């Protein structure tokens, strides 16, 4: 990833690789199309990107009003989808945010919007560059 995402109260291991190649390879094996072995991956990425972007539309408001429950729902959804797609770093970072909310170490969301958006953007750019999507 191009940058580390430091958020007070969030314990995250930045050494996690951007992508989980084993997960991505499993998706590629599921795709039986002979013409383009990455068709399923592209389709899943488009779906992930669209649905996640929709979830992130309210991020500025959620952080401004300090709605930890709603932030947890947003990052939970995206973390699961990212993990299924093989975006290990993004999934791990967002899971760390979930955990910090759950244990009460992340209570002030005023500084959270930028790192959350930047992590999503970086992950999407890395995936796009890797697969030409």
N, C-alpha and C positions, 0 to 999 in steps of 0.2 A: 504494500500500500504506500501511497505517496507521503502520508503523514501519520503521526501518532495522534490518537484522539484521547486526550487527557480530560477527564471529568472528575471533579472532586466527589469522593464517596463511591466511585465506581472502580472496582478492582478488575482490571482487564490485562490479559497477557498479549502485548503487541507483537509477539513473535509468531503468532498464528499466521499461516500462509494465506494469501489472498483467496486462493481457490483450493478446494479439495479435489484433486485430480481423480481419486478413486470414485468419488460420487459422480463426477462428470462422466467418467468412463462408463459407469453403470448406466447412465442415461443414454450415452451413445450406443451401448449394446442393445438397449431396448428398441432403438430406432432401426427398423428393418428396411427402410427405403434404400434402394440401391443407388439412386442418383445422388443423394446428398446425405451423408451420415450425420450431419449436424442439424437436420431439419427439425427434429423434436426439441433439441436444445434451444434452437432459435425461437421456436414457438413458445416454449416454457419461459424463456427469458423475456419475451415480449409481454406475456401475461404477467409475470412477476413485476416487471418494470411499471406496467400500467396500474396494476392493483396497488402496488406499494406507493407509487406517486400519489394516487388518490388518498391513501391513508395519511401521507405526509402533508396534504393540503392544510390540515388543521394544526400542524405542529407549532406554528408561531403562536396561535391562540392558546393552545394547551400549555405551552411553556410560560406564556405571559400570565395566565391565571393560576399557574402552579398546580395543574390537575394531574397528579401522579398516577391516578387510576387510569386515566385516558392515555397517558404516555405509555404506561405499561401495556395496554391493549395494542397500541400502535406498534411498539417495538416487538411485542410477542408475535404478532401476525407476520411482520417482515422477517424476523429472525427464523421462524419456521420455514417460510418460503425460501429464504436465502440458503438455509442449510440443505433443503431438498435439491436446490439447484447447484450446490457445490460452492457457494460463496461463503467459505469458512470464516474469514476475517469479519465480515459484516455480521454474520450470524452470531459469532462469538462475542463481538462488541455489544450487540443489541441484547443478547442473553445476560451479559454482565450488567447492563442497565436494568433489566428486569429484576435480577437478583438484588441489586442495590436498592431498588424500590421496595422489594419484599422484606429486606432486613432493616430498612429504615436508614440506610446511610446516604441515600439520595433523596433529599427532601426539598431542595431549592433548585427549581428547573430553569431559573433565569439565564443560566449559562449553557443550557443543553441543546438549543436549537441548532447552532452552527455545527458542532461535532457530529450530531446525528445526521444532518443533511449531508455534510462533507463525506462521512463514511459511506452513505448510500451512493452518492455521486461517484466516489472513487471506485467502489465495487462495480458499479455498472460500467464505468469506463474501462476497467481492467477486463471485465468479461467481454465487452464489445471488442476490445482490441485483440483478445485471445481468439475469438470465434468469428470476427468480422461481421458482427450483427449491429 
